[in-house]
Amino acid sequence: MKKLVKHNLIRLALIVGGMAVATKLIAAKRSEWQGLSESEVRSKLVTRLPDRVPEQKRAAVADKVVATMRDCGLLAEEIDESAQEVAEEVDSEATAEASSTDSADQGTSN
């Protein structure tokens, strides 16, 4: 009887351990894909799907995956290059302005 309980406890521990590992793997994969833009998701899917899958099927799969990720809120907003350049320019101007203000404040405090 004690052996039966011991075997059941070992089985339970193995099942719980397997579930914990599976949960961690799923979370790692989710974080790997989370925050990607639509074009990044599509390019990643194209590289992962085998070459024997027709191009139309690849596009259909990518459309479904992107739609599901969009519904779940996992996609990042896609920024075009010109908007990215403007954002970087604004950031650099703000940084320069902040450093000049800090220099002026240090000059008046001495």
Residue pairs with C-beta under 8 A, 6 or more apart in sequence:
30 74
33 41
33 44
33 69
33 74
34 74
35 74
35 76
36 44
36 75
36 76
37 75
37 76
37 77
37 78
37 79
38 66
38 70
38 75
38 78
39 78
41 62
41 65
41 66
41 69
41 75
42 62
42 66
45 58
45 61
45 62
45 65
46 58
46 62
49 58
49 61
53 61
66 75
69 75
79 87
